[in-house]
Amino acid sequence: MIARRRQVGLVVTALLAAAAACQNHHREQQHASSGRPAPSASRTATAPSAGAPSAFTLVASGSILPDPSVVDRARFDGGGVSHDFRPMLEDVRSVVSRADLALCHLGVPLGMNVPHPAAPRPVSPPELAQALAATGYDSCSTASEHTLDAGMEGVRYTLDVLDQVGVRHAGSARGEAEARGTLLRAGGALVAHLAYTADSNVPPPPGQPWAVRLIDEDQILADAKAARAAGADVVVVSLHWGPAWQEAPDKQQTDLARRLTGARTGGRPDIDLILGTRAHVPQPYEKINGTWVVYGTGDQIAGQPAGERTPRDVRSRQSTLARFTFAPPARPGGRWEVARAEFLPEMFDPDAGRVVNVGEAIARGADLQGVRDRLQTVVLGRGAAKDGLMMGR
């Protein structure tokens, strides 16, 4: 197993640079052990090249919510003796693993699948972390209303397990220094991943407000500035926000997005990309103040929650993968600009227990044009097409 690596707080520049190098070492080991094609040179570089910095591609998926039906499927795929979530994600593995940087959202704590007395849903089997690593995810946002459902013990266990498989994390923490997020290398850039949630079912323990990062505009901007001071070329913020089951972003989302994307230091934006989750249904993408905002990707994996007899809204099984290609600045110290913005339609098939890359499935002959067209309508609902957002595969 890959050696455990501690996620490092952004306040220590030297340690963060070393952590970014370790992430790339994990990538090399992961591809070698999985039999996948070797990553591009830009992905495995442990430091910027002596020449011009290289562009990189970032992929981000929606919430992973292992409801009981999902866990049951993983146990079936594990032969009834363990949980194997890897087949569930196989159809999107090529997209995720080929990106220079891949981010996910882990919606519940990891544990031994025993409900915590205060938890509205069980924790997820720890084997899920192995599937995330095998699929190619580099970092997961872990800030949600469920982060503290299993208490601080659940937070520590979740982050320990992610560390063991080499997946970084942002949004929850075992200590104050860890709370500000993480830095990762992508192409020629150092990318900060920060994450926050609008609320928490369980309040942080006394004296440990850093256990889960709550959405606070001043805190987000302070963390973003700290990331820049630590050497981040690109700052990505994951926000678990917005009302459930609502495709259109609400005023709180649009107002916060406008303020965050409008914040600048020395003429340079403090934040370069916002990735949203929580609504359970896909929400639009929009370019605001020159910065892309994904209001909501939808849920990448979500089944039938325990205790709900009425079948879930079919929209909860539809989502998008966001893919942004960042180009290096024209001058030193300038902004890394998004040169290409894409969304990939995606759905979760509850009968097969599989995530489906809708575009590829259509190319294979599947009758999913209706899903693709509906997702396109939602994603482009706030005029993103005029700013160059395209559907990818």
C-alpha positions in Angstrom: 0.0 0.0 0.0 1.2 3.5 -0.8 2.8 5.1 2.3 0.6 7.3 4.3 1.2 11.0 3.7 -0.1 13.8 6.0 -2.1 16.5 4.3 -0.3 19.7 5.1 -1.6 23.1 6.0 -1.1 25.9 3.6 0.6 28.0 6.1 3.9 26.2 5.6 5.2 26.8 2.1 8.1 24.4 2.1 6.1 21.5 3.4 3.4 22.1 0.8 5.9 22.0 -2.0 7.1 18.7 -0.7 3.5 17.4 -0.5 2.9 18.3 -4.1 6.0 16.3 -5.1 4.7 13.3 -3.0 1.4 13.5 -4.9 3.1 13.0 -8.2 5.1 10.1 -6.8 1.8 8.5 -5.8 0.6 9.0 -9.3 3.5 7.1 -10.7 3.0 4.2 -8.3 -0.7 4.1 -8.8 -0.5 3.8 -12.6 2.3 1.2 -12.4 0.2 -1.0 -10.0 -3.1 -0.6 -11.8 -1.8 -1.4 -15.3 -3.1 1.8 -16.7 -1.2 3.8 -19.3 1.5 6.0 -17.8 0.5 9.6 -17.3 1.9 12.4 -19.3 5.2 14.0 -18.4 3.5 17.1 -17.1 1.5 15.0 -14.6 4.5 13.3 -13.1 6.8 16.3 -12.9 7.7 17.1 -9.3 8.7 20.7 -10.1 8.1 23.2 -12.8 10.3 22.8 -15.9 13.1 25.2 -16.6 11.3 26.4 -19.7 7.8 27.8 -20.0 5.2 26.2 -17.7 2.8 23.7 -19.2 -1.0 23.8 -19.4 -3.0 21.4 -17.4 -6.5 19.9 -17.4 -8.7 19.7 -14.3 -11.7 17.4 -13.9 -14.2 17.7 -11.1 -17.2 15.4 -10.3 -20.2 15.6 -8.1 -21.1 14.2 -4.7 -20.5 10.6 -3.9 -23.3 9.4 -1.6 -23.0 5.7 -0.9 -26.6 5.1 0.1 -27.6 1.6 1.3 -28.5 0.4 -2.2 -25.1 1.6 -3.4 -23.2 -0.1 -0.6 -25.2 -3.3 -1.3 -24.1 -3.2 -4.9 -20.4 -2.7 -3.9 -20.7 -5.7 -1.6 -22.1 -7.8 -4.5 -19.2 -6.6 -6.7 -16.8 -7.6 -3.9 -18.1 -11.2 -3.9 -20.1 -10.8 -0.7 -16.9 -10.7 1.4 -15.8 -7.0 0.9 -16.9 -3.9 -0.8 -15.6 -3.1 -4.3 -16.6 0.3 -5.6 -14.2 0.2 -8.6 -16.6 -1.3 -11.1 -19.1 1.4 -10.2 -16.7 4.1 -11.5 -15.1 2.2 -14.4 -16.9 4.0 -17.2 -15.5 7.4 -16.2 -12.0 6.1 -15.2 -10.4 7.1 -18.5 -11.7 10.6 -18.3 -10.7 11.0 -14.6 -7.3 9.3 -14.9 -6.2 11.2 -18.0 -6.8 14.6 -16.4 -3.7 16.3 -14.8 -5.8 16.9 -11.7 -9.0 15.2 -10.7 -11.2 16.3 -7.8 -14.2 14.7 -6.2 -16.7 15.3 -3.4 -17.0 12.7 -0.6 -20.4 13.3 0.9 -20.2 11.1 4.0 -17.5 10.0 6.4 -15.8 6.6 6.0 -16.1 3.9 8.6 -17.2 0.3 9.1 -20.7 1.0 7.9 -22.1 1.2 11.4 -24.5 4.2 11.9 -23.5 6.7 14.4 -26.2 7.6 17.0 -26.4 11.1 15.7 -26.0 10.3 12.0 -28.9 10.6 9.5 -27.2 8.1 7.2 -24.6 5.3 7.7 -20.9 6.0 7.1 -19.4 4.5 3.9 -17.2 1.4 3.9 -13.5 2.4 3.7 -13.0 0.5 0.5 -14.6 3.5 -1.3 -11.3 5.3 -0.8 -9.4 2.6 -2.8 -11.9 3.0 -5.6 -11.4 6.8 -5.7 -7.6 6.3 -5.9 -8.0 3.6 -8.6 -10.3 5.8 -10.7 -7.7 8.5 -10.6 -8.9 11.1 -8.2 -6.2 13.2 -6.6 -8.1 15.1 -4.0 -11.6 15.1 -2.5 -13.6 17.9 -0.8 -14.8 16.5 2.5 -16.8 19.4 3.8 -20.6 18.7 3.9 -23.4 18.6 6.4 -22.4 15.0 7.1 -18.7 15.6 7.8 -19.2 15.4 11.6 -22.0 12.8 11.6 -19.6 10.3 13.2 -17.8 12.9 15.3 -14.2 13.8 15.3 -13.3 10.1 15.3 -15.1 9.8 12.0 -13.2 12.8 10.6 -9.8 11.4 11.7 -10.7 7.9 10.3 -11.8 9.3 7.0 -8.7 11.4 6.5 -6.4 8.6 7.7 -7.9 6.2 5.1 -7.6 8.8 2.3 -4.0 9.4 3.2 -3.3 5.7 3.1 -4.4 5.4 -0.5 -2.8 8.7 -1.6 -5.9 10.8 -2.1 -5.6 14.3 -0.7 -8.5 16.2 0.9 -9.8 19.6 1.8 -12.7 20.8 3.9 -12.2 18.8 7.1 -9.2 18.5 9.4 -7.6 16.7 12.2 -5.8 19.9 13.4 -5.8 23.6 12.7 -2.8 23.6 10.4 -4.5 21.1 8.1 -7.8 23.1 7.8 -6.7 25.6 5.2 -6.7 23.1 2.3 -4.1 21.3 0.2 -1.7 22.1 -2.6 -1.2 19.8 -5.6 1.0 19.8 -8.7 -0.7 19.9 -12.1 1.4 20.4 -15.2 3.5 23.4 -14.5 1.2 24.8 -11.9 0.8 24.5 -8.1 -3.0 24.3 -7.5 -4.6 25.0 -4.1 -7.8 23.0 -3.3 -10.0 24.6 -0.6 -13.4 23.4 0.5 -16.3 24.6 2.6 -19.9 23.7 3.5 -22.9 25.8 4.1 -23.9 23.9 7.3 -23.2 20.9 9.4 -25.7 18.5 11.1 -23.3 18.3 14.1 -21.5 21.4 15.3 -17.7 21.3 15.5 -16.5 20.2 18.9 -15.7 23.0 21.4 -12.3 24.6 20.7 -12.1 22.8 17.3 -13.9 25.1 14.8 -11.4 23.9 12.1 -12.9 20.3 12.2 -15.1 21.2 9.2 -14.7 24.4 7.1 -18.0 26.3 7.1 -18.8 28.8 4.3 -17.7 32.3 5.5 -16.8 34.8 2.8 -14.0 36.4 4.8 -12.5 33.0 5.8 -12.6 31.8 2.2 -10.8 34.9 0.9 -8.3 34.7 3.7 -7.5 31.1 2.9 -7.3 31.9 -0.8 -4.8 34.7 -0.1 -2.8 32.3 2.2 -2.7 29.8 -0.7 -1.3 32.5 -3.0 1.3 33.4 -0.4 2.2 29.7 -0.2 2.9 29.7 -3.9 -0.4 28.6 -5.5 -0.7 29.5 -9.1 -4.4 28.5 -9.3 -6.9 28.5 -6.4 -9.9 26.2 -6.7 -12.7 26.4 -4.2 -15.2 23.7 -3.6 -18.5 24.9 -2.1 -21.2 22.6 -0.7 -24.1 25.1 -1.0 -27.5 25.8 -2.4 -31.0 24.4 -1.9 -31.7 20.7 -2.5 -33.6 19.7 -5.6 -33.4 23.2 -7.2 -31.8 23.4 -10.6 -31.5 27.2 -10.6 -29.0 28.6 -8.2 -30.5 30.7 -5.5 -29.7 34.3 -4.6 -27.3 33.3 -1.9 -25.2 31.3 -4.4 -25.2 33.9 -7.1 -24.4 36.8 -4.7 -21.6 34.9 -3.0 -20.2 33.8 -6.4 -20.2 37.4 -7.6 -18.3 38.6 -4.5 -15.8 35.8 -4.4 -15.0 36.0 -8.1 -14.7 39.8 -7.8 -12.1 39.7 -5.0 -8.7 40.7 -6.3 -5.2 41.3 -4.8 -2.8 43.3 -6.8 -5.1 43.2 -9.8 -5.2 39.3 -9.8 -8.3 37.4 -8.9 -8.0 35.6 -5.5 -10.0 32.6 -6.8 -9.7 30.9 -10.2 -12.5 28.4 -10.1 -15.6 27.6 -8.0 -17.0 24.0 -7.9 -20.4 23.5 -6.3 -22.2 20.5 -4.9 -25.2 19.8 -2.6 -28.3 20.3 -4.7 -28.5 16.6 -5.7 -29.5 17.8 -9.2 -27.3 19.4 -11.8 -27.1 23.2 -11.8 -25.8 25.6 -14.4 -22.2 26.7 -15.1 -21.6 30.5 -15.4 -18.6 32.7 -16.1 -18.6 35.6 -13.6 -16.0 38.4 -13.4 -13.9 36.3 -15.8 -14.0 33.2 -13.5 -15.9 30.0 -14.1 -18.5 29.0 -11.5 -20.1 25.5 -11.5 -23.1 26.1 -9.3 -23.8 22.3 -8.9 -22.4 19.2 -10.6 -25.2 16.9 -9.2 -24.5 13.6 -7.5 -22.1 11.3 -9.3 -23.2 8.3 -7.1 -26.5 8.3 -5.2 -28.9 5.4 -4.6 -32.0 5.0 -2.6 -31.6 6.3 1.0 -32.6 4.2 3.9 -36.2 4.8 5.0 -37.3 6.4 1.7 -39.9 4.2 0.1 -40.8 6.6 -2.7 -38.3 6.3 -5.6 -35.9 9.2 -5.8 -36.3 12.0 -8.3 -34.6 10.7 -11.5 -32.7 13.9 -11.7 -30.7 12.8 -8.7 -29.0 10.2 -10.9 -27.9 12.7 -13.5 -24.8 14.8 -13.1 -21.9 16.4 -15.0 -18.1 16.1 -15.0 -16.6 19.6 -15.3 -13.4 19.8 -17.3 -11.3 22.9 -17.5 -8.0 23.3 -19.3 -5.8 26.0 -17.8 -3.1 27.8 -19.9 -0.1 29.4 -18.3 0.1 33.2 -18.0 1.6 35.2 -20.8 3.9 36.9 -18.3 5.4 35.8 -15.0 3.0 36.4 -12.1 0.0 36.7 -14.4 -3.2 34.6 -14.2 -3.6 31.1 -15.4 -6.5 31.4 -17.8 -9.1 28.8 -18.7 -8.4 28.1 -22.3 -11.1 25.4 -22.7 -14.3 24.8 -20.6 -16.3 21.6 -21.0 -19.0 19.6 -19.3 -19.5 15.9 -19.7 -23.0 14.5 -19.2 -23.1 11.7 -16.7 -25.6 9.5 -14.9 -25.8 6.7 -12.3 -27.6 3.6 -13.4 -29.2 2.2 -10.2 -30.1 -1.2 -11.7 -26.6 -1.9 -12.9 -24.9 0.0 -10.1 -22.7 1.9 -12.5 -21.7 5.5 -13.3 -22.3 6.1 -17.0 -20.4 8.5 -19.3 -23.5 9.5 -21.3 -21.6 10.7 -24.4 -19.6 7.5 -24.7 -22.6 5.4 -24.0 -24.5 7.1 -26.8 -21.6 6.4 -29.1 -21.9 2.7 -28.1 -25.5 2.8 -29.1 -27.3 3.5 -25.8 -30.6 5.5 -26.1 -29.6 8.3 -23.7 -30.0 11.4 -26.0 -32.8 12.6 -23.8 -30.6 12.6 -20.7 -27.8 14.3 -22.6 -30.1 17.0 -24.0 -31.7 17.7 -20.6 -28.3 18.1 -19.0 -27.2 20.4 -21.7 -30.3 22.6 -21.2 -29.6 22.9 -17.5 -25.9 23.5 -17.7 -26.2 26.2 -20.3 -29.2 27.8 -18.6 -27.4 30.9 -17.6 -25.7 31.7 -20.9 -22.4 29.8 -20.5 -22.4 28.8 -24.2 -21.6 32.4 -25.2 -18.5 32.3 -23.0 -17.3 29.1 -24.7 -18.6 26.3 -22.6 -18.8 23.1 -24.7 -20.1 19.6 -24.2 -17.2 17.1 -24.1 -16.8 13.3 -24.1 
